[in-house]
Amino acid sequence: MLIDEIQEKLIYLGDGLVDASTLLNHKVEVDVLSQAAEAFAAQFKHTRVDKVLTLEVSGIIPALLTATQLSIPLVYARKGRRMTQQECYESSVKSRTAGNETLVTVDNRMLEPGECVLIVDDFLARGEAIRGLLDISRQAQAKVVGVCAVFTKMFEQGLQSLDEFQAPVLSYLELHLDEDQQLVVKPGKAFPNLW
């Protein structure tokens, strides 16, 4: 799928919110997410990665496709705590779309000290979800080797908020706003020739 077709499917709602319902939230364009997953896996194929980590719900599909490419397990942080979970790593994450704080948890059995983790998510906006996953990885004493987002909103501060993070933060596609507040889709800097 070409960038202009992707751009047609994304709707900018104002105040930093992007409706991706016809691309990856309710209807999933598997070819776009598969291409992103292949690109992410190619970037980390020579790096030790033991698990892919994401946050439910929209991050699961790109993370699963990436984990499949790398032939490794996927772990996803759950919103809230389940009765089946014993001890958990947990972090509080502010949800941009829901507008509230959410406790996200990963059962202690899912991440082990010394494991190398690749974080994959659908959007990098203000960085709250990624920072929550980084916090959970730190609690587990796992090493995060990189962060990959299918879309990064370049008009928000999420990318800059990860500046102190000591591993690559990659965007498959960048979302910009032009002078008329219209959404513009561009290839991520790590993937300039894919489109």
C-alpha positions in Angstrom: 0.0 0.0 0.0 1.4 3.3 -1.0 1.9 6.3 1.3 -0.9 8.3 -0.3 -3.3 5.4 0.2 -2.3 5.2 3.8 -2.7 8.9 4.2 -6.3 8.7 2.8 -7.2 6.1 5.5 -5.9 8.3 8.4 -8.1 11.1 9.7 -6.7 13.9 11.8 -9.2 14.8 14.5 -7.3 17.7 16.0 -5.6 18.0 19.4 -3.1 15.4 18.3 -5.6 12.6 17.8 -5.5 10.5 14.6 -8.3 8.1 13.7 -6.7 4.9 12.2 -9.9 2.8 12.5 -9.8 1.7 8.8 -6.1 0.9 8.9 -5.3 -0.8 12.3 -7.8 -0.3 15.0 -11.1 -1.9 13.8 -10.2 -2.9 10.3 -6.7 -4.1 9.9 -4.7 -3.6 6.7 -2.5 -6.6 7.2 -0.2 -5.8 4.3 0.9 -2.5 5.8 1.5 -4.0 9.2 3.3 -7.0 7.7 5.6 -4.6 5.7 6.3 -2.7 8.9 7.0 -6.0 10.8 9.4 -7.2 8.1 11.3 -3.8 8.2 11.5 -3.9 12.0 12.8 -7.5 12.0 15.4 -6.7 9.3 16.7 -3.9 11.6 17.2 -6.3 14.5 18.1 -9.6 12.7 21.7 -9.3 13.9 20.8 -8.3 17.4 19.9 -10.7 20.2 16.2 -10.4 20.8 14.5 -12.9 23.1 11.0 -11.4 23.2 8.8 -8.8 21.6 6.9 -6.6 24.1 3.8 -4.5 23.5 0.7 -3.2 25.1 -2.8 -4.5 24.4 -4.9 -4.0 22.2 -3.7 -2.2 19.0 -0.1 -3.0 19.5 -0.6 -6.7 19.4 -0.9 -7.2 15.7 2.3 -5.4 14.6 4.1 -6.9 17.6 2.9 -10.4 16.7 3.9 -10.0 13.1 7.4 -8.8 14.2 7.7 -11.7 16.7 6.8 -14.1 13.9 9.4 -12.6 11.6 12.0 -13.0 14.4 10.7 -16.5 15.5 10.5 -15.4 19.1 7.7 -15.1 21.7 5.4 -12.1 22.0 4.6 -10.7 25.5 1.9 -8.1 25.9 1.1 -5.9 28.8 -2.5 -6.2 29.9 -4.6 -3.3 31.0 -5.5 -4.0 34.7 -4.7 -7.1 36.6 -6.3 -10.5 36.1 -7.1 -13.1 38.8 -4.9 -15.6 37.0 -1.9 -13.4 37.3 0.3 -14.1 40.3 3.0 -11.5 40.8 3.2 -8.7 38.3 5.4 -6.0 37.0 3.2 -3.0 36.7 3.2 0.6 35.5 0.7 3.4 35.3 0.1 4.7 31.7 -2.0 7.7 30.7 -4.2 6.7 27.8 -4.5 9.5 25.2 -7.6 8.1 23.5 -9.4 6.9 26.7 -8.3 10.0 28.6 -7.4 8.2 31.9 -4.6 6.6 33.8 -4.5 2.8 33.3 -2.5 0.2 35.2 -0.7 -2.0 32.8 0.7 -5.3 34.0 3.0 -8.2 32.9 3.0 -11.4 34.9 6.5 -11.9 36.4 6.8 -15.3 34.6 6.7 -13.7 31.2 9.9 -11.6 31.4 13.2 -12.8 33.0 16.2 -10.9 34.1 18.8 -10.6 31.4 16.4 -11.1 28.5 16.7 -8.8 25.5 13.4 -7.2 24.6 12.2 -5.3 21.5 9.2 -3.0 22.1 6.8 -2.8 19.2 3.7 -0.6 19.2 1.2 0.9 16.7 1.7 4.6 17.6 4.3 6.7 19.3 2.6 9.9 20.3 3.5 11.4 23.6 5.4 8.3 24.7 3.4 7.3 27.8 2.8 3.7 26.6 6.4 3.2 25.6 7.7 4.6 28.9 5.3 2.3 30.7 6.8 -0.7 28.8 10.3 0.6 29.5 9.5 0.8 33.2 8.1 -2.8 33.2 11.3 -4.0 31.4 13.4 -2.2 34.0 11.5 -3.9 36.8 12.1 -7.3 35.1 15.8 -6.5 34.7 15.4 -7.1 31.0 17.4 -5.1 28.4 15.4 -3.2 25.9 17.4 -3.3 22.6 15.0 -1.1 20.6 11.6 0.5 20.2 9.6 0.3 16.9 6.4 2.1 16.1 4.4 1.7 13.0 3.4 5.4 13.2 5.2 8.3 15.0 3.4 11.6 15.5 6.2 14.0 14.8 4.1 16.9 16.0 4.0 15.5 19.5 6.8 15.1 22.0 6.9 11.3 22.3 10.1 10.8 20.3 11.9 13.6 22.1 10.8 12.1 25.5 12.8 9.0 24.7 16.0 10.9 24.0 17.8 9.5 27.1 16.9 6.0 26.1 20.1 4.3 25.0 18.8 2.1 22.1 17.3 2.8 18.6 13.8 4.2 18.4 12.5 3.5 14.9 9.4 4.7 13.1 8.1 2.9 10.0 6.0 5.9 9.0 6.1 9.5 10.3 3.0 11.6 10.7 3.5 15.4 10.3 1.1 18.3 10.2 1.4 20.9 7.4 0.7 24.6 7.8 -3.0 24.0 7.3 -3.1 21.3 10.0 -3.5 18.6 7.4 -1.9 15.2 8.1 1.2 14.3 6.0 2.6 10.7 5.9 6.3 10.3 5.3 8.6 7.2 5.5 10.5 6.8 8.7 14.1 7.9 8.7 15.3 4.3 9.1 13.3 3.2 6.1 13.6 5.9 3.5 13.6 3.6 0.5 10.7 1.4 1.3 8.2 3.6 -0.5 
